[in-house]
Amino acid sequence: GEWITNRLMKVALKLLVENLRYTVPKQDLSVSLARIPTLPKSGMIIAPLSYSAS
């Protein structure tokens, strides 16, 4: 199952980087070092603008 997980992550990253235009609205990206796993306080919010399939 590890190979399929790696492949899915590569495909998802390629989609985010190459095909999806988005903006990142103002948000609190501070992290708590007392929590494991740590996450940004307001999550990671993105607002999609458009998608172009290539």
N, C-alpha and C positions, 0 to 999 in steps of 0.2 A: 503494500500500500504506500510505501514512502515515495516511489517513483511517480505515482499518479498525483500525490499531493504536491510534489515539486513541480510537475508539469502544469497543474492547475494554477499554482501561484505564479508561474512564469506567464501564462496566458492572461491572468487577471492583471498583472503588472503592466504587460504590453498594452492591454486595453486602456488602462488608466493613463498611461504615459503618451500613447500614440493616437488614440481614437476619441478620447473624451475631453471636451473643453469644459472647464468648471472654474468657479471662483470659491475662495475660502473666505467666508464672512468673518468679521471681527468676532473673536471668541477668547475665552480664557484657556490657554494651552499650558498653564502651569501644571506640574505633576507633583503628587505626594510621594515622597520617598519612603513613607511608612507603610505603603500598600504594595503588595506583590500579587499579580503583576500591576505595575503602575500604568495609569492611563491619564490623558489630559483631562483636566477638571470638567470641561464642557463637552467632552468627547472630541471627535474630529468631524465637524460639520462641513460638508461641501455642497455647493449649489450647482447642479449641472446646467450648462448652457446649451450644449449640443453634442450630438454623437455622430461621427462619420465612420461608416464601415469601409474598410479598405481591403 
